[in-house]
Amino acid sequence: MSLLVFQSLWAMENSNPEGTTPPRDEALARIRTAGFAGVTDHLWQREHARALSREAAAEGLLIEGQCFPATIDDLQPTLEHAAESGQCRHITIQADFRTRDLQQATAILEGWQRLAEQAPCPVLLETHRNRITDDLFFTLDLLRELPDLRLVGDLSHYVAGHEIALAWPDTPGVDLSIEQLQQVMQHCHAWHGRVASCEQVQIPISFAQHRPWLEAFRQLWQYGFAVWRARAAPGEDMVFTCELGTVPYAITGPDGLDITDRWAESLQLKALAEEIWSVA
């Protein structure tokens, strides 16, 4: 078993000290030099997918291909692009539809599961705000109906969206919230990594005042990594993507620039994931 740490290309936007975005070839070279195994980027447009696959292959990087389908058939083009690519480690779905009808939601998810049986790589559903997995409780309902649903876990959306006070263990209800997050993590096969507070989806992890939140996420990921390792087969690998996004995720100052160095924090997050993996 091994851990593969990816870097999000979205997280490379506006990441230069002066707030500019490095060209993609430069970003990929920087990512490879830093020891990342792959990159995360959109894979739903053919020309973009072809160019990205060609450039990633030249750097020896794998791809986590993201897509945003709203219907069952919307997923098909991304599956075709992944098959052409040869670099796609897995596909991550951000399910771009919203309903309170559990039957309607499960019908679409089951359709994607059927398509995934013919996919050239694993197909995973991301936990994300403003998507079908927006609400923690509805997601748990989906998992009850579809116990074999495979997720990409981005816990920051639930911590911020449900104002879960992870950093304050004496807060009433926190133990229940952690138990519910653990239920989600039992279905996670990959991770998107950022640290949230109960009020902000992405906080600077290099600030001392945020250490309690960083430690809380460390404990959550350690649980999730251990659960994955307990069910994985020998030789499998698990992907953790560092996804410290640009604005409006990143907090900026009056000049519109990040108040921290997101690239440096991505490397810090990479080191944290590797440390957790070593003890999980």
ZIFEN-V569595 format. One record per residue. N is the residue number from 1. RES is the residue in one letter. PSI is psi as a letter, one per 30 degrees, with the letter a starting at -180 (* if undefined). OMEGA is omega in radians with two decimals (999 if undefined). D_LAST is the distance of its C-alpha to the last C-alpha in Angstrom with 2 decimals. Layout:
n: <N & N>
res: <RES & RES>
psi: <PSI & PSI>
omega: <OMEGA & OMEGA>
d_last: <D_LAST & D_LAST>
//
This chain:
n: <1 & 2 & 3 & 4 & 5 & 6 & 7 & 8 & 9 & 10 & 11 & 12 & 13 & 14 & 15 & 16 & 17 & 18 & 19 & 20 & 21 & 22 & 23 & 24 & 25 & 26 & 27 & 28 & 29 & 30 & 31 & 32 & 33 & 34 & 35 & 36 & 37 & 38 & 39 & 40 & 41 & 42 & 43 & 44 & 45 & 46 & 47 & 48 & 49 & 50 & 51 & 52 & 53 & 54 & 55 & 56 & 57 & 58 & 59 & 60 & 61 & 62 & 63 & 64 & 65 & 66 & 67 & 68 & 69 & 70 & 71 & 72 & 73 & 74 & 75 & 76 & 77 & 78 & 79 & 80 & 81 & 82 & 83 & 84 & 85 & 86 & 87 & 88 & 89 & 90 & 91 & 92 & 93 & 94 & 95 & 96 & 97 & 98 & 99 & 100 & 101 & 102 & 103 & 104 & 105 & 106 & 107 & 108 & 109 & 110 & 111 & 112 & 113 & 114 & 115 & 116 & 117 & 118 & 119 & 120 & 121 & 122 & 123 & 124 & 125 & 126 & 127 & 128 & 129 & 130 & 131 & 132 & 133 & 134 & 135 & 136 & 137 & 138 & 139 & 140 & 141 & 142 & 143 & 144 & 145 & 146 & 147 & 148 & 149 & 150 & 151 & 152 & 153 & 154 & 155 & 156 & 157 & 158 & 159 & 160 & 161 & 162 & 163 & 164 & 165 & 166 & 167 & 168 & 169 & 170 & 171 & 172 & 173 & 174 & 175 & 176 & 177 & 178 & 179 & 180 & 181 & 182 & 183 & 184 & 185 & 186 & 187 & 188 & 189 & 190 & 191 & 192 & 193 & 194 & 195 & 196 & 197 & 198 & 199 & 200 & 201 & 202 & 203 & 204 & 205 & 206 & 207 & 208 & 209 & 210 & 211 & 212 & 213 & 214 & 215 & 216 & 217 & 218 & 219 & 220 & 221 & 222 & 223 & 224 & 225 & 226 & 227 & 228 & 229 & 230 & 231 & 232 & 233 & 234 & 235 & 236 & 237 & 238 & 239 & 240 & 241 & 242 & 243 & 244 & 245 & 246 & 247 & 248 & 249 & 250 & 251 & 252 & 253 & 254 & 255 & 256 & 257 & 258 & 259 & 260 & 261 & 262 & 263 & 264 & 265 & 266 & 267 & 268 & 269 & 270 & 271 & 272 & 273 & 274 & 275 & 276 & 277 & 278 & 279 & 280>
res: <M & S & L & L & V & F & Q & S & L & W & A & M & E & N & S & N & P & E & G & T & T & P & P & R & D & E & A & L & A & R & I & R & T & A & G & F & A & G & V & T & D & H & L & W & Q & R & E & H & A & R & A & L & S & R & E & A & A & A & E & G & L & L & I & E & G & Q & C & F & P & A & T & I & D & D & L & Q & P & T & L & E & H & A & A & E & S & G & Q & C & R & H & I & T & I & Q & A & D & F & R & T & R & D & L & Q & Q & A & T & A & I & L & E & G & W & Q & R & L & A & E & Q & A & P & C & P & V & L & L & E & T & H & R & N & R & I & T & D & D & L & F & F & T & L & D & L & L & R & E & L & P & D & L & R & L & V & G & D & L & S & H & Y & V & A & G & H & E & I & A & L & A & W & P & D & T & P & G & V & D & L & S & I & E & Q & L & Q & Q & V & M & Q & H & C & H & A & W & H & G & R & V & A & S & C & E & Q & V & Q & I & P & I & S & F & A & Q & H & R & P & W & L & E & A & F & R & Q & L & W & Q & Y & G & F & A & V & W & R & A & R & A & A & P & G & E & D & M & V & F & T & C & E & L & G & T & V & P & Y & A & I & T & G & P & D & G & L & D & I & T & D & R & W & A & E & S & L & Q & L & K & A & L & A & E & E & I & W & S & V & A>
psi: <k & l & k & j & k & l & k & k & f & e & f & f & k & h & f & l & e & g & g & l & k & k & l & e & e & e & e & e & e & e & e & e & e & f & g & l & f & a & l & k & l & k & g & f & k & e & e & e & e & e & e & e & e & e & e & e & e & f & f & h & k & l & k & j & j & k & l & h & k & f & l & e & f & f & f & e & e & e & e & e & e & e & e & e & e & f & f & j & e & l & k & k & k & j & j & h & l & k & l & g & j & e & e & e & e & e & e & e & e & e & e & e & e & e & e & f & f & g & l & f & l & k & k & l & k & k & j & k & l & g & a & f & g & e & k & e & e & e & e & e & e & e & e & e & e & i & f & g & k & k & l & k & j & j & f & e & e & e & e & e & e & g & h & j & i & e & f & i & f & f & k & k & f & e & e & e & e & e & e & e & e & e & e & e & f & f & g & k & f & l & k & k & j & l & k & l & a & f & f & k & f & j & l & j & f & f & k & e & f & g & e & e & e & e & e & e & e & e & e & e & e & e & e & e & e & e & e & e & e & f & f & l & l & k & f & l & l & k & k & j & k & j & i & j & l & a & k & g & e & k & k & l & a & f & f & g & l & k & f & l & j & e & e & e & e & e & e & e & e & e & e & e & e & e & e & e & e & f & f & *>
omega: <3.14 & 3.05 & 3.03 & 3.13 & 3.13 & 3.00 & 3.12 & 3.05 & 3.03 & 3.13 & 3.10 & 3.14 & 3.11 & -3.03 & 3.05 & -3.08 & -3.13 & 3.07 & 3.12 & -3.14 & 3.11 & 3.03 & -3.02 & -3.14 & 3.09 & 3.13 & -3.14 & 3.12 & 3.11 & 3.14 & 3.12 & -3.13 & -3.14 & 3.05 & 3.05 & -3.12 & -3.08 & -3.12 & 3.08 & 3.13 & -3.13 & 3.14 & -3.05 & 3.07 & -2.96 & -3.08 & 3.09 & -3.13 & -3.13 & -3.13 & 3.14 & -3.12 & 3.14 & -3.10 & 3.11 & 3.13 & 3.13 & 3.12 & -3.13 & -3.08 & 3.00 & -3.09 & 2.83 & -3.05 & -3.13 & 3.04 & -2.99 & -3.08 & 3.07 & 3.12 & 3.11 & -3.07 & -3.13 & -3.11 & -2.97 & -3.13 & -3.14 & 3.08 & 3.13 & -3.14 & 3.11 & 3.13 & 3.10 & -2.99 & -3.03 & -3.12 & -2.96 & 3.11 & 3.02 & 3.10 & 3.10 & 3.12 & 2.81 & -3.00 & -3.00 & 2.97 & -3.06 & 3.11 & 3.02 & -3.12 & -3.08 & -3.13 & 3.11 & -3.13 & -3.10 & 3.12 & 3.12 & -3.14 & 3.08 & 3.08 & 3.09 & 3.10 & 3.12 & 3.09 & -3.10 & 3.12 & 3.14 & -3.06 & -3.14 & -3.11 & 3.12 & 3.09 & -3.03 & 3.14 & -3.08 & 2.97 & -2.96 & 3.06 & 3.13 & 3.04 & -3.11 & 3.11 & -3.09 & -3.02 & -3.12 & -3.07 & 3.10 & 3.08 & 3.09 & 3.06 & 3.11 & -3.14 & 3.07 & 3.14 & -3.08 & -3.04 & 3.11 & 3.11 & -3.08 & -2.99 & 2.76 & -3.04 & 2.94 & -3.01 & -3.11 & -3.09 & 3.12 & -3.14 & 3.12 & -3.05 & -3.14 & -3.14 & 3.14 & -3.02 & -3.06 & -3.03 & -3.06 & -2.98 & 3.12 & -3.14 & 3.13 & 3.07 & -3.09 & -3.12 & 3.11 & 3.14 & 3.12 & 3.10 & 3.12 & 3.06 & 3.11 & 3.08 & 3.08 & -3.08 & 3.11 & 3.13 & -3.06 & 3.11 & 3.05 & -3.01 & 2.89 & -2.96 & 2.86 & 3.14 & 3.12 & 2.88 & 3.14 & 3.13 & -3.08 & -3.04 & -3.13 & 3.14 & 3.13 & -3.06 & 3.13 & -3.13 & -3.07 & -3.08 & -3.14 & -3.12 & 3.09 & 3.13 & 3.08 & 3.12 & 3.11 & 3.12 & 3.06 & -3.12 & 3.10 & -3.13 & 3.12 & 3.06 & -3.10 & 3.11 & -3.11 & 3.11 & 3.13 & -3.10 & -3.12 & -3.09 & -3.06 & 3.09 & 3.08 & 3.12 & 3.11 & 3.04 & -3.13 & -3.09 & 3.00 & -3.13 & 3.00 & -2.99 & 3.09 & -2.95 & 3.05 & 3.13 & 0.12 & 3.07 & -3.13 & 3.07 & -3.09 & 3.10 & -3.10 & 3.10 & -3.14 & -3.12 & 3.10 & 3.08 & 3.03 & 3.07 & -3.05 & 3.10 & 3.11 & 3.13 & 3.04 & 3.10 & 3.08 & 3.13 & 3.07 & -3.14 & 3.12 & 3.14 & 3.14 & 3.09 & 3.13 & -3.14 & -3.07 & -3.10 & -3.07 & 999>
d_last: <11.96 & 11.78 & 11.19 & 14.65 & 15.40 & 18.80 & 21.32 & 23.64 & 27.30 & 28.25 & 26.27 & 28.53 & 31.62 & 33.53 & 30.94 & 33.56 & 34.73 & 38.01 & 36.36 & 37.16 & 35.05 & 34.64 & 36.16 & 33.74 & 34.32 & 33.64 & 30.49 & 29.16 & 30.06 & 28.33 & 25.12 & 25.28 & 26.17 & 23.17 & 20.87 & 19.94 & 19.88 & 21.90 & 23.60 & 23.99 & 27.61 & 30.21 & 31.36 & 34.07 & 37.07 & 38.20 & 39.56 & 36.59 & 34.23 & 36.37 & 36.53 & 32.84 & 32.01 & 34.58 & 33.41 & 29.69 & 30.57 & 32.61 & 29.60 & 27.32 & 25.20 & 24.00 & 24.76 & 23.24 & 26.57 & 27.23 & 30.16 & 31.84 & 33.76 & 35.88 & 37.22 & 36.18 & 38.30 & 36.94 & 33.78 & 35.83 & 36.63 & 33.01 & 32.35 & 35.40 & 34.36 & 30.93 & 32.80 & 35.10 & 32.41 & 30.53 & 27.82 & 26.17 & 22.52 & 22.72 & 24.99 & 24.06 & 26.68 & 27.66 & 29.99 & 33.11 & 34.88 & 34.98 & 36.35 & 36.18 & 37.32 & 34.44 & 36.53 & 37.30 & 33.69 & 32.46 & 35.38 & 34.32 & 30.64 & 31.83 & 34.09 & 31.27 & 29.34 & 32.50 & 32.82 & 29.20 & 30.09 & 32.32 & 30.06 & 29.17 & 25.50 & 23.14 & 24.51 & 22.30 & 23.52 & 22.39 & 22.19 & 24.82 & 27.74 & 31.24 & 30.05 & 30.05 & 26.51 & 27.82 & 27.82 & 24.77 & 27.01 & 28.72 & 25.46 & 24.50 & 28.01 & 27.47 & 24.34 & 26.44 & 29.13 & 26.95 & 23.92 & 23.18 & 23.11 & 20.40 & 19.31 & 18.24 & 16.71 & 18.40 & 17.87 & 20.30 & 23.21 & 22.67 & 22.02 & 25.23 & 27.17 & 26.80 & 26.83 & 23.74 & 23.77 & 20.07 & 20.95 & 23.37 & 21.89 & 25.45 & 26.66 & 27.94 & 26.12 & 22.77 & 21.04 & 22.59 & 21.54 & 17.85 & 18.31 & 20.05 & 17.43 & 14.88 & 17.56 & 17.72 & 14.01 & 14.33 & 16.72 & 15.00 & 14.87 & 14.79 & 14.71 & 17.36 & 16.34 & 18.66 & 18.81 & 21.55 & 23.42 & 25.37 & 28.36 & 27.25 & 25.07 & 24.20 & 24.42 & 24.47 & 21.16 & 23.09 & 25.29 & 24.82 & 25.83 & 22.90 & 20.20 & 19.76 & 19.08 & 16.67 & 14.71 & 15.03 & 13.66 & 10.69 & 9.96 & 10.98 & 8.92 & 5.61 & 7.38 & 8.65 & 6.01 & 4.96 & 8.77 & 9.56 & 8.05 & 9.89 & 13.02 & 13.15 & 15.64 & 15.50 & 16.42 & 15.28 & 13.94 & 12.52 & 14.43 & 13.81 & 17.31 & 18.35 & 21.23 & 23.05 & 26.36 & 29.88 & 32.40 & 32.51 & 28.74 & 29.05 & 31.04 & 34.23 & 37.02 & 40.78 & 41.03 & 38.70 & 36.14 & 32.47 & 32.08 & 29.05 & 28.25 & 25.99 & 25.47 & 24.31 & 21.97 & 20.62 & 19.82 & 18.20 & 16.04 & 15.23 & 14.20 & 11.98 & 10.16 & 9.92 & 8.76 & 5.84 & 5.14 & 5.98 & 3.83 & 0.00>
//
